[in-house]
Amino acid sequence: MKNIALLIILSVLCLLSVQFYSFTSSTDTKAVDPQERFPDYGFLPNDYSGTLFKLSQDYPTTLPAGPLPAFFKTDFKKDWRTYMLQVRDYCFEGNTGIDFRVENNVVRKWYHMPWQHWDFDGHGREGIHGLTKEAPIQPLQLAPTQTTDSAGAWAVGFYNEIGGYTIGKVWKDHDNPDASVTTGPKGGFKEGAVLFKLLFASIPKEKAAAEVPSLANGLWWKAFVSPVYKSPVRAVTEVALIQMDILVRDSKAPTGWIAGTFQYNGKLNKANKWENLVPVGLMWGNDPDITDNKFTNAKPKVTRINPELKETVINPDTAELPATHLGWNGRLNGPVDNPKSSCLSCHATAQYPAKSPLNPLFFPKDTIIVESSKRWMLWFQNTKCATVFSGLNSPDTMVGVKSTDFSLQLADALQNFDTWKMKQNGLFASQHTDSLKNQRPSALMLRSGKPGFKGKAVYTIRRNQ
């Protein structure tokens, strides 16, 4: 009997032990929390009650199937104008009627780049239309009658589903983005990715048409921006649509990308004001063999078209296209862009961390690069997509640098995130700020981890410095 009683006691103890082990195991194993959604914006006045910008961030987890956009059937070299208008229509469809709040588009899906809500120097995304601070606008840059010297460019960009798929892969782990996704030989945006950006000028509305005649019959957005570009102080202000940029990933181009720019011309007075965005031109290469500098035109009275360029085409219709400065030596660039750069020369430098500036003029003052020299022309080669641009850097200084495949927004977002990790000072939409002088500390989005890049300072990713 004693043996039987002992066996019963041992069996009970064993059962209790198993139950205890099961209980502690199940409670000690924590469920994986879903990732925080990316913040929508970082700047908004406390008393604003209108529609808010919403970051479109449900990125596809598989590469979208189906045919490429229909405009791929158009030969962009032989019929550049038709091609540009087809791309414009593709970007407009389902968006113009909803004020480009693309999360509501019922025709096709578009996505935004995350981590543009925050910026250490006040360029971060505002909460009405999602605009970020881009570049100053110099007097006479837009027209011979433009005297305002306080204006700046503000912009918001969009990616189609194919582009959104790559963004989602880079940011699959929100706390540890992976820039190798956009670096060759296997990485990069996929064929058919389309990016477009709307750019607005913060020129005073009462002066706009008089100083810049093409802004007559303007299309204006309200946004929380700095009326004086160099000031951190923001206000709800009306800004004028002035430019639209497109980038199309197409392997038929020498670089793998086709770039186009549209300029607003309200003098055309189209019933649909968005259609006042007229083609400036298209480029699919940088014409690296053309090294002279006869056509650069920073303060335009006319549009100076360089007939020697073979990989850029400019709209010759002076009744449609307002006088504009273009890029270096007549290569394509828009009215609020740097007249000594070009669309592709600028975007080819997109990388993380940014060890090469966007333009040879953006080096510190003790580094002087002569225009048209071999060093200058490094920025005007046909750098292939997903390739790390080295510029003047030696190979050993470029170790660890990744390409962001012509996406300056991605490069900027990664650098913002890295700087935020160092400063632990990010902003959520619910903790927006109305100026840099009134920033509130935020809850940390990052649970753990160290800055992804240490060492020498990197270049600020700005299109016009």
TORFI-370199 format. One record per residue (C-alpha): residue number from 1; x, y negated, z negated. Coordinates in steps of 0.5 Angstrom, whole numbers, plus 500, padded with zeros to 3 digits. Each point is the difference from the previous one (the first is absolute). Layout:
// residues N
[r NUM, [X, Y, Z]]
...
// end
This chain:
// residues 465
[r 1, [500, 500, 500]]
[r 2, [506, 495, 498]]
[r 3, [503, 501, 507]]
[r 4, [493, 499, 504]]
[r 5, [499, 494, 495]]
[r 6, [507, 497, 502]]
[r 7, [499, 501, 508]]
[r 8, [493, 496, 499]]
[r 9, [504, 495, 497]]
[r 10, [505, 500, 505]]
[r 11, [495, 500, 506]]
[r 12, [497, 494, 497]]
[r 13, [506, 496, 499]]
[r 14, [502, 502, 507]]
[r 15, [494, 497, 503]]
[r 16, [500, 494, 496]]
[r 17, [507, 499, 502]]
[r 18, [498, 501, 508]]
[r 19, [494, 495, 499]]
[r 20, [505, 495, 496]]
[r 21, [505, 500, 506]]
[r 22, [494, 499, 505]]
[r 23, [498, 494, 496]]
[r 24, [506, 497, 500]]
[r 25, [502, 501, 507]]
[r 26, [494, 498, 503]]
[r 27, [500, 493, 496]]
[r 28, [508, 499, 501]]
[r 29, [499, 501, 507]]
[r 30, [498, 493, 502]]
[r 31, [496, 499, 507]]
[r 32, [503, 495, 505]]
[r 33, [497, 493, 500]]
[r 34, [498, 498, 507]]
[r 35, [505, 494, 502]]
[r 36, [498, 493, 499]]
[r 37, [497, 497, 506]]
[r 38, [505, 494, 503]]
[r 39, [498, 493, 498]]
[r 40, [496, 496, 505]]
[r 41, [503, 493, 498]]
[r 42, [504, 496, 496]]
[r 43, [498, 493, 500]]
[r 44, [492, 497, 499]]
[r 45, [497, 494, 497]]
[r 46, [497, 502, 493]]
[r 47, [493, 497, 502]]
[r 48, [500, 503, 507]]
[r 49, [493, 504, 502]]
[r 50, [500, 501, 507]]
[r 51, [502, 507, 504]]
[r 52, [507, 503, 498]]
[r 53, [505, 503, 504]]
[r 54, [500, 508, 499]]
[r 55, [506, 504, 502]]
[r 56, [499, 505, 505]]
[r 57, [504, 506, 497]]
[r 58, [496, 506, 501]]
[r 59, [506, 502, 505]]
[r 60, [499, 507, 504]]
[r 61, [504, 506, 497]]
[r 62, [500, 503, 507]]
[r 63, [502, 497, 507]]
[r 64, [494, 498, 503]]
[r 65, [498, 504, 506]]
[r 66, [497, 498, 507]]
[r 67, [503, 496, 506]]
[r 68, [504, 494, 499]]
[r 69, [496, 493, 501]]
[r 70, [498, 499, 507]]
[r 71, [505, 494, 501]]
[r 72, [505, 506, 501]]
[r 73, [498, 501, 507]]
[r 74, [501, 493, 502]]
[r 75, [507, 499, 503]]
[r 76, [503, 494, 495]]
[r 77, [505, 498, 505]]
[r 78, [496, 499, 506]]
[r 79, [494, 498, 497]]
[r 80, [502, 497, 493]]
[r 81, [494, 495, 500]]
[r 82, [495, 505, 500]]
[r 83, [504, 504, 495]]
[r 84, [500, 495, 495]]
[r 85, [493, 498, 501]]
[r 86, [498, 508, 499]]
[r 87, [504, 500, 494]]
[r 88, [497, 494, 497]]
[r 89, [493, 503, 501]]
[r 90, [502, 506, 497]]
[r 91, [502, 496, 494]]
[r 92, [494, 496, 500]]
[r 93, [495, 505, 501]]
[r 94, [496, 501, 493]]
[r 95, [504, 494, 497]]
[r 96, [498, 494, 502]]
[r 97, [493, 500, 498]]
[r 98, [502, 502, 493]]
[r 99, [505, 495, 499]]
[r 100, [506, 505, 500]]
[r 101, [498, 503, 494]]
[r 102, [502, 507, 503]]
[r 103, [498, 504, 495]]
[r 104, [493, 499, 503]]
[r 105, [501, 502, 507]]
[r 106, [496, 505, 503]]
[r 107, [503, 501, 506]]
[r 108, [507, 502, 498]]
[r 109, [504, 500, 494]]
[r 110, [506, 495, 498]]
[r 111, [504, 499, 494]]
[r 112, [505, 495, 496]]
[r 113, [507, 501, 498]]
[r 114, [500, 500, 492]]
[r 115, [505, 497, 495]]
[r 116, [499, 493, 504]]
[r 117, [496, 497, 494]]
[r 118, [506, 499, 496]]
[r 119, [506, 496, 501]]
[r 120, [505, 497, 496]]
[r 121, [501, 493, 504]]
[r 122, [492, 499, 501]]
[r 123, [499, 503, 507]]
[r 124, [495, 505, 497]]
[r 125, [493, 502, 503]]
[r 126, [494, 495, 498]]
[r 127, [493, 503, 498]]
[r 128, [495, 497, 505]]
[r 129, [503, 503, 507]]
[r 130, [507, 503, 498]]
[r 131, [504, 495, 503]]
[r 132, [508, 500, 498]]
[r 133, [505, 494, 501]]
[r 134, [504, 501, 506]]
[r 135, [504, 494, 502]]
[r 136, [500, 492, 500]]
[r 137, [498, 497, 506]]
[r 138, [505, 494, 503]]
[r 139, [497, 493, 502]]
[r 140, [500, 501, 508]]
[r 141, [500, 507, 500]]
[r 142, [493, 501, 502]]
[r 143, [499, 494, 505]]
[r 144, [503, 493, 501]]
[r 145, [495, 496, 496]]
[r 146, [501, 505, 494]]
[r 147, [503, 496, 494]]
[r 148, [497, 503, 494]]
[r 149, [506, 503, 497]]
[r 150, [497, 504, 494]]
[r 151, [496, 506, 504]]
[r 152, [502, 507, 499]]
[r 153, [498, 506, 504]]
[r 154, [496, 506, 496]]
[r 155, [498, 507, 503]]
[r 156, [496, 506, 499]]
[r 157, [502, 507, 503]]
[r 158, [496, 506, 502]]
[r 159, [502, 507, 502]]
[r 160, [496, 505, 504]]
[r 161, [499, 507, 498]]
[r 162, [506, 503, 503]]
[r 163, [504, 494, 497]]
[r 164, [496, 501, 493]]
[r 165, [502, 507, 500]]
[r 166, [508, 498, 500]]
[r 167, [498, 495, 494]]
[r 168, [497, 506, 496]]
[r 169, [506, 504, 501]]
[r 170, [505, 495, 498]]
[r 171, [495, 498, 494]]
[r 172, [498, 507, 498]]
[r 173, [503, 500, 493]]
[r 174, [498, 493, 498]]
[r 175, [506, 499, 495]]
[r 176, [505, 503, 505]]
[r 177, [499, 498, 507]]
[r 178, [504, 503, 505]]
[r 179, [503, 496, 506]]
[r 180, [503, 506, 503]]
[r 181, [494, 501, 503]]
[r 182, [501, 495, 505]]
[r 183, [507, 501, 501]]
[r 184, [503, 504, 506]]
[r 185, [501, 505, 503]]
[r 186, [494, 503, 498]]
[r 187, [496, 494, 496]]
[r 188, [497, 494, 503]]
[r 189, [493, 498, 502]]
[r 190, [496, 505, 504]]
[r 191, [499, 499, 508]]
[r 192, [493, 495, 500]]
[r 193, [501, 496, 494]]
[r 194, [498, 493, 500]]
[r 195, [501, 495, 496]]
[r 196, [497, 493, 500]]
[r 197, [501, 493, 496]]
[r 198, [496, 494, 500]]
[r 199, [503, 494, 498]]
[r 200, [498, 493, 498]]
[r 201, [502, 493, 499]]
[r 202, [499, 496, 493]]
[r 203, [500, 494, 504]]
[r 204, [495, 495, 497]]
[r 205, [493, 501, 504]]
[r 206, [499, 492, 501]]
[r 207, [507, 500, 504]]
[r 208, [500, 506, 503]]
[r 209, [497, 499, 507]]
[r 210, [503, 493, 501]]
[r 211, [507, 502, 498]]
[r 212, [499, 507, 504]]
[r 213, [495, 500, 505]]
[r 214, [500, 507, 501]]
[r 215, [497, 501, 493]]
[r 216, [493, 496, 502]]
[r 217, [494, 504, 499]]
[r 218, [504, 504, 495]]
[r 219, [499, 506, 497]]
[r 220, [501, 499, 492]]
[r 221, [500, 505, 494]]
[r 222, [500, 498, 493]]
[r 223, [506, 503, 496]]
[r 224, [503, 498, 494]]
[r 225, [507, 498, 502]]
[r 226, [505, 494, 499]]
[r 227, [498, 494, 504]]
[r 228, [507, 498, 500]]
[r 229, [504, 506, 502]]
[r 230, [506, 499, 495]]
[r 231, [496, 499, 494]]
[r 232, [498, 506, 496]]
[r 233, [493, 496, 498]]
[r 234, [494, 503, 504]]
[r 235, [493, 498, 501]]
[r 236, [494, 503, 504]]
[r 237, [502, 496, 507]]
[r 238, [497, 501, 507]]
[r 239, [506, 503, 505]]
[r 240, [500, 500, 507]]
[r 241, [500, 506, 505]]
[r 242, [506, 499, 504]]
[r 243, [504, 507, 502]]
[r 244, [498, 507, 501]]
[r 245, [506, 505, 500]]
[r 246, [500, 508, 503]]
[r 247, [505, 505, 499]]
[r 248, [498, 507, 504]]
[r 249, [504, 506, 499]]
[r 250, [501, 503, 507]]
[r 251, [506, 504, 502]]
[r 252, [500, 497, 507]]
[r 253, [503, 494, 498]]
[r 254, [508, 500, 499]]
[r 255, [499, 498, 492]]
[r 256, [494, 505, 499]]
[r 257, [496, 494, 499]]
[r 258, [496, 494, 504]]
[r 259, [499, 494, 497]]
[r 260, [495, 494, 502]]
[r 261, [498, 493, 497]]
[r 262, [494, 496, 501]]
[r 263, [499, 493, 499]]
[r 264, [493, 496, 498]]
[r 265, [498, 495, 505]]
[r 266, [493, 497, 498]]
[r 267, [500, 496, 506]]
[r 268, [498, 506, 504]]
[r 269, [493, 499, 495]]
[r 270, [498, 508, 501]]
[r 271, [494, 501, 497]]
[r 272, [503, 506, 495]]
[r 273, [506, 496, 497]]
[r 274, [504, 506, 499]]
[r 275, [501, 500, 508]]
[r 276, [503, 493, 500]]
[r 277, [506, 505, 498]]
[r 278, [504, 500, 507]]
[r 279, [506, 504, 502]]
[r 280, [507, 497, 499]]
[r 281, [503, 506, 503]]
[r 282, [503, 507, 499]]
[r 283, [507, 503, 499]]
[r 284, [502, 507, 500]]
[r 285, [508, 499, 499]]
[r 286, [505, 494, 498]]
[r 287, [503, 500, 507]]
[r 288, [507, 501, 496]]
[r 289, [504, 498, 507]]
[r 290, [497, 493, 500]]
[r 291, [505, 496, 496]]
[r 292, [499, 493, 502]]
[r 293, [496, 495, 496]]
[r 294, [497, 495, 505]]
[r 295, [492, 501, 498]]
[r 296, [500, 499, 492]]
[r 297, [495, 495, 499]]
[r 298, [499, 498, 493]]
[r 299, [495, 494, 501]]
[r 300, [496, 502, 506]]
[r 301, [497, 495, 504]]
[r 302, [499, 505, 506]]
[r 303, [501, 508, 499]]
[r 304, [507, 501, 503]]
[r 305, [500, 507, 504]]
[r 306, [506, 504, 501]]
[r 307, [499, 503, 507]]
[r 308, [507, 505, 499]]
[r 309, [496, 504, 494]]
[r 310, [498, 507, 502]]
[r 311, [497, 502, 494]]
[r 312, [496, 494, 498]]
[r 313, [494, 497, 504]]
[r 314, [497, 494, 498]]
[r 315, [493, 497, 502]]
[r 316, [502, 495, 505]]
[r 317, [493, 497, 500]]
[r 318, [501, 493, 497]]
[r 319, [492, 499, 500]]
[r 320, [499, 505, 495]]
[r 321, [507, 501, 496]]
[r 322, [501, 493, 496]]
[r 323, [508, 498, 501]]
[r 324, [504, 505, 495]]
[r 325, [507, 501, 498]]
[r 326, [500, 507, 501]]
[r 327, [507, 504, 497]]
[r 328, [507, 500, 501]]
[r 329, [502, 498, 508]]
[r 330, [492, 501, 501]]
[r 331, [499, 507, 497]]
[r 332, [493, 501, 497]]
[r 333, [499, 497, 494]]
[r 334, [493, 496, 497]]
[r 335, [499, 493, 498]]
[r 336, [501, 501, 493]]
[r 337, [507, 504, 501]]
[r 338, [507, 499, 500]]
[r 339, [502, 497, 507]]
[r 340, [507, 503, 499]]
[r 341, [497, 507, 499]]
[r 342, [495, 505, 504]]
[r 343, [495, 505, 498]]
[r 344, [504, 506, 501]]
[r 345, [507, 497, 498]]
[r 346, [496, 498, 493]]
[r 347, [496, 507, 499]]
[r 348, [506, 504, 502]]
[r 349, [504, 498, 494]]
[r 350, [494, 503, 495]]
[r 351, [503, 504, 495]]
[r 352, [501, 502, 492]]
[r 353, [504, 497, 497]]
[r 354, [501, 494, 505]]
[r 355, [507, 500, 500]]
[r 356, [500, 496, 507]]
[r 357, [496, 493, 501]]
[r 358, [494, 500, 505]]
[r 359, [504, 495, 504]]
[r 360, [508, 498, 501]]
[r 361, [498, 493, 497]]
[r 362, [498, 503, 494]]
[r 363, [507, 501, 497]]
[r 364, [503, 496, 494]]
[r 365, [503, 493, 503]]
[r 366, [507, 503, 500]]
[r 367, [498, 505, 505]]
[r 368, [499, 497, 507]]
[r 369, [498, 504, 506]]
[r 370, [501, 496, 506]]
[r 371, [494, 501, 505]]
[r 372, [501, 505, 506]]
[r 373, [506, 503, 497]]
[r 374, [501, 507, 499]]
[r 375, [498, 500, 493]]
[r 376, [494, 496, 501]]
[r 377, [498, 505, 506]]
[r 378, [500, 505, 495]]
[r 379, [493, 498, 498]]
[r 380, [497, 500, 507]]
[r 381, [502, 507, 502]]
[r 382, [494, 505, 501]]
[r 383, [501, 504, 493]]
[r 384, [496, 506, 501]]
[r 385, [494, 501, 495]]
[r 386, [501, 503, 493]]
[r 387, [508, 498, 501]]
[r 388, [503, 497, 494]]
[r 389, [503, 493, 503]]
[r 390, [507, 499, 497]]
[r 391, [501, 493, 503]]
[r 392, [507, 498, 497]]
[r 393, [500, 505, 495]]
[r 394, [505, 505, 500]]
[r 395, [498, 508, 499]]
[r 396, [502, 500, 493]]
[r 397, [496, 494, 498]]
[r 398, [493, 503, 503]]
[r 399, [500, 507, 496]]
[r 400, [494, 501, 498]]
[r 401, [496, 495, 504]]
[r 402, [494, 502, 503]]
[r 403, [496, 498, 506]]
[r 404, [493, 497, 500]]
[r 405, [499, 501, 507]]
[r 406, [499, 493, 502]]
[r 407, [495, 499, 495]]
[r 408, [502, 494, 496]]
[r 409, [494, 500, 496]]
[r 410, [502, 507, 497]]
[r 411, [507, 498, 499]]
[r 412, [497, 494, 496]]
[r 413, [496, 504, 496]]
[r 414, [505, 505, 498]]
[r 415, [505, 494, 498]]
[r 416, [494, 497, 496]]
[r 417, [499, 507, 496]]
[r 418, [507, 501, 499]]
[r 419, [501, 493, 497]]
[r 420, [493, 501, 496]]
[r 421, [503, 506, 497]]
[r 422, [506, 496, 498]]
[r 423, [496, 494, 497]]
[r 424, [494, 504, 498]]
[r 425, [496, 495, 501]]
[r 426, [495, 502, 506]]
[r 427, [493, 497, 500]]
[r 428, [493, 504, 501]]
[r 429, [494, 497, 503]]
[r 430, [497, 500, 494]]
[r 431, [506, 496, 497]]
[r 432, [500, 495, 506]]
[r 433, [504, 493, 499]]
[r 434, [498, 493, 502]]
[r 435, [507, 498, 501]]
[r 436, [507, 502, 498]]
[r 437, [500, 496, 494]]
[r 438, [494, 504, 497]]
[r 439, [502, 507, 501]]
[r 440, [498, 505, 495]]
[r 441, [503, 506, 498]]
[r 442, [497, 506, 503]]
[r 443, [499, 507, 498]]
[r 444, [506, 505, 503]]
[r 445, [498, 503, 507]]
[r 446, [506, 504, 499]]
[r 447, [501, 506, 495]]
[r 448, [507, 501, 500]]
[r 449, [506, 500, 505]]
[r 450, [506, 495, 501]]
[r 451, [501, 495, 506]]
[r 452, [501, 504, 506]]
[r 453, [506, 495, 503]]
[r 454, [505, 497, 496]]
[r 455, [506, 496, 502]]
[r 456, [501, 494, 504]]
[r 457, [494, 495, 501]]
[r 458, [496, 502, 506]]
[r 459, [497, 495, 505]]
[r 460, [493, 497, 499]]
[r 461, [496, 503, 506]]
[r 462, [497, 494, 503]]
[r 463, [498, 498, 507]]
[r 464, [503, 493, 500]]
[r 465, [504, 500, 494]]
// end
